[in-house]
Amino acid sequence: MPAEPPVEAPFEAFAKCGDRLLLIGGNAMIGYGSERLTQDCDCAMVAEDERLVAAVLEPLGYLFKERFSSFARYAHLGGRRPVVDVMLLNASTFEKLHAQSREIDMDGVTLRAPKPLHLVALKLHALKQNPSRLGKDWEDIRYLLSHYEWTAEELTEVAERYASAESRVLLRQAGFL
């Protein structure tokens, strides 16, 4: 039986969106050097720009699947590529993330990702909305805070704004706050 072709993330398609898209989630973690597995491909953009990512995903065989309150999901028709979740942001939030974003290399494709502390904020917010994500997101938070620079004032502000009381306890116990 022939080997299955590898599943490819749509990084080249994302690059076609230029500065209108940020890589987030597990692939952003990988771009920042984390040895992490991920099953999907997450990005963020202004809600009004979603049509851009839909247009670059369609030639790869992606179809719109469903919409959640702040996400749109695209699935590959043949299931050979990862699900793409698009976080839909307002223009002000996207601009804040983009203004301090960094270039990362993903399989030879240059993309932008939020700076590490902004990824921490996104993960703390996701954890606050869905505490069952603790096992998945806490190690990412620890990795980012252990490997990248931030100030106590910056992290305190992020924690007060985005973290649950439980996450703030974990941050204190780990010596970050």
RORO-309849 format. One record per residue (C-alpha): residue number from 0; residue in one letter; chain; z, x negated, y. Coordinates in nm, 2 decimals. Layout:
BEGIN
+-----+-----+-------+--------+--------+--------+
|   n | res | chain |     zz |     xx |     yy |
+-----+-----+-------+--------+--------+--------+
| NUM |   a |     A |      Z |      X |      Y |
...
+-----+-----+-------+--------+--------+--------+
This chain:
BEGIN
+-----+-----+-------+--------+--------+--------+
|   n | res | chain |     zz |     xx |     yy |
+-----+-----+-------+--------+--------+--------+
|   0 |   m |     A |   0.00 |   0.00 |   0.00 |
|   1 |   p |     A |  -0.10 |  -0.15 |   0.34 |
|   2 |   a |     A |   0.18 |  -0.23 |   0.59 |
|   3 |   e |     A |   0.24 |   0.02 |   0.87 |
|   4 |   p |     A |   0.13 |  -0.11 |   1.21 |
|   5 |   p |     A |   0.42 |  -0.20 |   1.44 |
|   6 |   v |     A |   0.55 |   0.07 |   1.67 |
|   7 |   e |     A |   0.46 |  -0.04 |   2.03 |
|   8 |   a |     A |   0.64 |   0.06 |   2.34 |
|   9 |   p |     A |   0.41 |   0.17 |   2.63 |
|  10 |   f |     A |   0.50 |  -0.12 |   2.86 |
|  11 |   e |     A |   0.14 |  -0.17 |   2.98 |
|  12 |   a |     A |   0.11 |   0.20 |   3.06 |
|  13 |   f |     A |   0.44 |   0.18 |   3.26 |
|  14 |   a |     A |   0.31 |  -0.12 |   3.45 |
|  15 |   k |     A |   0.02 |   0.10 |   3.57 |
|  16 |   c |     A |   0.28 |   0.31 |   3.76 |
|  17 |   g |     A |   0.36 |   0.00 |   3.97 |
|  18 |   d |     A |   0.66 |   0.02 |   4.20 |
|  19 |   r |     A |   0.69 |   0.40 |   4.13 |
|  20 |   l |     A |   0.87 |   0.34 |   3.79 |
|  21 |   l |     A |   1.18 |   0.15 |   3.68 |
|  22 |   l |     A |   1.26 |   0.06 |   3.32 |
|  23 |   i |     A |   1.61 |   0.18 |   3.22 |
|  24 |   g |     A |   1.80 |   0.23 |   2.89 |
|  25 |   g |     A |   1.79 |   0.01 |   2.59 |
|  26 |   n |     A |   1.46 |  -0.17 |   2.68 |
|  27 |   a |     A |   1.61 |  -0.27 |   3.02 |
|  28 |   m |     A |   1.91 |  -0.41 |   2.83 |
|  29 |   i |     A |   1.67 |  -0.61 |   2.61 |
|  30 |   g |     A |   1.49 |  -0.73 |   2.93 |
|  31 |   y |     A |   1.83 |  -0.85 |   3.05 |
|  32 |   g |     A |   1.88 |  -1.05 |   2.73 |
|  33 |   s |     A |   2.09 |  -0.81 |   2.52 |
|  34 |   e |     A |   2.02 |  -0.82 |   2.15 |
|  35 |   r |     A |   2.00 |  -0.45 |   2.11 |
|  36 |   l |     A |   1.80 |  -0.21 |   1.91 |
|  37 |   t |     A |   1.65 |   0.10 |   2.07 |
|  38 |   q |     A |   1.45 |   0.40 |   1.93 |
|  39 |   d |     A |   1.31 |   0.53 |   2.25 |
|  40 |   c |     A |   1.17 |   0.41 |   2.58 |
|  41 |   d |     A |   1.34 |   0.52 |   2.90 |
|  42 |   c |     A |   1.22 |   0.50 |   3.26 |
|  43 |   a |     A |   1.31 |   0.64 |   3.59 |
|  44 |   m |     A |   1.10 |   0.77 |   3.88 |
|  45 |   v |     A |   1.09 |   1.02 |   4.16 |
|  46 |   a |     A |   1.06 |   1.36 |   4.01 |
|  47 |   e |     A |   0.74 |   1.43 |   4.22 |
|  48 |   d |     A |   0.58 |   1.12 |   4.06 |
|  49 |   e |     A |   0.62 |   1.23 |   3.70 |
|  50 |   r |     A |   0.24 |   1.31 |   3.69 |
|  51 |   l |     A |   0.18 |   0.94 |   3.72 |
|  52 |   v |     A |   0.36 |   0.85 |   3.40 |
|  53 |   a |     A |   0.21 |   1.15 |   3.22 |
|  54 |   a |     A |  -0.14 |   1.03 |   3.32 |
|  55 |   v |     A |  -0.09 |   0.68 |   3.18 |
|  56 |   l |     A |   0.08 |   0.80 |   2.86 |
|  57 |   e |     A |  -0.19 |   1.06 |   2.77 |
|  58 |   p |     A |  -0.46 |   0.80 |   2.67 |
|  59 |   l |     A |  -0.21 |   0.65 |   2.43 |
|  60 |   g |     A |  -0.17 |   0.98 |   2.25 |
|  61 |   y |     A |   0.15 |   1.11 |   2.43 |
|  62 |   l |     A |   0.21 |   1.47 |   2.50 |
|  63 |   f |     A |   0.47 |   1.64 |   2.71 |
|  64 |   k |     A |   0.74 |   1.77 |   2.48 |
|  65 |   e |     A |   1.03 |   1.92 |   2.68 |
|  66 |   r |     A |   1.22 |   1.91 |   3.00 |
|  67 |   f |     A |   1.60 |   1.88 |   3.05 |
|  68 |   s |     A |   1.78 |   1.91 |   3.38 |
|  69 |   s |     A |   1.70 |   1.56 |   3.49 |
|  70 |   f |     A |   1.47 |   1.43 |   3.22 |
|  71 |   a |     A |   1.12 |   1.49 |   3.09 |
|  72 |   r |     A |   1.04 |   1.39 |   2.73 |
|  73 |   y |     A |   0.70 |   1.27 |   2.60 |
|  74 |   a |     A |   0.63 |   1.23 |   2.23 |
|  75 |   h |     A |   0.35 |   1.04 |   2.06 |
|  76 |   l |     A |   0.12 |   1.27 |   1.88 |
|  77 |   g |     A |   0.10 |   1.04 |   1.57 |
|  78 |   g |     A |   0.46 |   0.94 |   1.59 |
|  79 |   r |     A |   0.36 |   0.57 |   1.60 |
|  80 |   r |     A |   0.51 |   0.50 |   1.94 |
|  81 |   p |     A |   0.86 |   0.56 |   2.07 |
|  82 |   v |     A |   0.96 |   0.88 |   2.25 |
|  83 |   v |     A |   0.95 |   0.83 |   2.62 |
|  84 |   d |     A |   1.23 |   0.98 |   2.83 |
|  85 |   v |     A |   1.16 |   0.99 |   3.20 |
|  86 |   m |     A |   1.47 |   1.02 |   3.42 |
|  87 |   l |     A |   1.37 |   1.23 |   3.72 |
|  88 |   l |     A |   1.54 |   1.12 |   4.04 |
|  89 |   n |     A |   1.53 |   1.23 |   4.40 |
|  90 |   a |     A |   1.35 |   0.99 |   4.64 |
|  91 |   s |     A |   1.67 |   0.86 |   4.80 |
|  92 |   t |     A |   1.83 |   0.76 |   4.47 |
|  93 |   f |     A |   1.52 |   0.60 |   4.34 |
|  94 |   e |     A |   1.48 |   0.40 |   4.66 |
|  95 |   k |     A |   1.84 |   0.27 |   4.63 |
|  96 |   l |     A |   1.78 |   0.16 |   4.27 |
|  97 |   h |     A |   1.44 |   0.01 |   4.35 |
|  98 |   a |     A |   1.54 |  -0.18 |   4.66 |
|  99 |   q |     A |   1.77 |  -0.41 |   4.45 |
| 100 |   s |     A |   1.57 |  -0.39 |   4.12 |
| 101 |   r |     A |   1.46 |  -0.71 |   3.94 |
| 102 |   e |     A |   1.15 |  -0.81 |   3.76 |
| 103 |   i |     A |   1.19 |  -0.84 |   3.38 |
| 104 |   d |     A |   0.94 |  -0.94 |   3.12 |
| 105 |   m |     A |   0.87 |  -0.70 |   2.83 |
| 106 |   d |     A |   0.64 |  -0.83 |   2.57 |
| 107 |   g |     A |   0.44 |  -1.02 |   2.84 |
| 108 |   v |     A |   0.43 |  -0.72 |   3.08 |
| 109 |   t |     A |   0.62 |  -0.75 |   3.41 |
| 110 |   l |     A |   0.82 |  -0.44 |   3.49 |
| 111 |   r |     A |   1.11 |  -0.36 |   3.73 |
| 112 |   a |     A |   1.45 |  -0.26 |   3.62 |
| 113 |   p |     A |   1.76 |  -0.16 |   3.82 |
| 114 |   k |     A |   1.99 |  -0.45 |   3.89 |
| 115 |   p |     A |   2.26 |  -0.49 |   3.62 |
| 116 |   l |     A |   2.54 |  -0.32 |   3.82 |
| 117 |   h |     A |   2.31 |  -0.02 |   3.88 |
| 118 |   l |     A |   2.24 |   0.00 |   3.51 |
| 119 |   v |     A |   2.62 |   0.00 |   3.46 |
| 120 |   a |     A |   2.64 |   0.30 |   3.71 |
| 121 |   l |     A |   2.37 |   0.48 |   3.51 |
| 122 |   k |     A |   2.55 |   0.42 |   3.18 |
| 123 |   l |     A |   2.89 |   0.52 |   3.32 |
| 124 |   h |     A |   2.73 |   0.84 |   3.46 |
| 125 |   a |     A |   2.56 |   0.92 |   3.13 |
| 126 |   l |     A |   2.89 |   0.86 |   2.95 |
| 127 |   k |     A |   3.08 |   1.09 |   3.19 |
| 128 |   q |     A |   2.82 |   1.36 |   3.11 |
| 129 |   n |     A |   2.83 |   1.30 |   2.74 |
| 130 |   p |     A |   3.14 |   1.12 |   2.61 |
| 131 |   s |     A |   2.99 |   1.10 |   2.26 |
| 132 |   r |     A |   2.77 |   0.82 |   2.40 |
| 133 |   l |     A |   3.07 |   0.58 |   2.41 |
| 134 |   g |     A |   2.97 |   0.38 |   2.10 |
| 135 |   k |     A |   2.62 |   0.34 |   2.24 |
| 136 |   d |     A |   2.69 |   0.27 |   2.60 |
| 137 |   w |     A |   3.02 |   0.09 |   2.61 |
| 138 |   e |     A |   2.88 |  -0.23 |   2.46 |
| 139 |   d |     A |   2.59 |  -0.22 |   2.71 |
| 140 |   i |     A |   2.84 |  -0.19 |   2.99 |
| 141 |   r |     A |   3.05 |  -0.48 |   2.86 |
| 142 |   y |     A |   2.74 |  -0.69 |   2.82 |
| 143 |   l |     A |   2.61 |  -0.64 |   3.17 |
| 144 |   l |     A |   2.95 |  -0.69 |   3.33 |
| 145 |   s |     A |   3.01 |  -1.01 |   3.12 |
| 146 |   h |     A |   2.67 |  -1.17 |   3.18 |
| 147 |   y |     A |   2.58 |  -1.08 |   3.54 |
| 148 |   e |     A |   2.75 |  -1.12 |   3.88 |
| 149 |   w |     A |   2.93 |  -0.84 |   4.06 |
| 150 |   t |     A |   3.23 |  -0.81 |   4.30 |
| 151 |   a |     A |   3.55 |  -0.62 |   4.23 |
| 152 |   e |     A |   3.47 |  -0.41 |   4.53 |
| 153 |   e |     A |   3.12 |  -0.32 |   4.40 |
| 154 |   l |     A |   3.25 |  -0.23 |   4.05 |
| 155 |   t |     A |   3.54 |  -0.03 |   4.19 |
| 156 |   e |     A |   3.30 |   0.17 |   4.41 |
| 157 |   v |     A |   3.07 |   0.23 |   4.11 |
| 158 |   a |     A |   3.36 |   0.33 |   3.88 |
| 159 |   e |     A |   3.51 |   0.57 |   4.14 |
| 160 |   r |     A |   3.18 |   0.74 |   4.19 |
| 161 |   y |     A |   3.03 |   0.75 |   3.84 |
| 162 |   a |     A |   3.29 |   0.68 |   3.57 |
| 163 |   s |     A |   3.51 |   0.93 |   3.40 |
| 164 |   a |     A |   3.89 |   0.87 |   3.40 |
| 165 |   e |     A |   3.86 |   0.75 |   3.04 |
| 166 |   s |     A |   3.59 |   0.50 |   3.13 |
| 167 |   r |     A |   3.80 |   0.36 |   3.41 |
| 168 |   v |     A |   4.08 |   0.31 |   3.17 |
| 169 |   l |     A |   3.84 |   0.12 |   2.94 |
| 170 |   l |     A |   3.72 |  -0.09 |   3.23 |
| 171 |   r |     A |   4.08 |  -0.18 |   3.32 |
| 172 |   q |     A |   4.17 |  -0.26 |   2.96 |
| 173 |   a |     A |   3.87 |  -0.49 |   2.93 |
| 174 |   g |     A |   3.98 |  -0.67 |   3.25 |
| 175 |   f |     A |   3.69 |  -0.56 |   3.46 |
| 176 |   l |     A |   3.89 |  -0.35 |   3.71 |
+-----+-----+-------+--------+--------+--------+
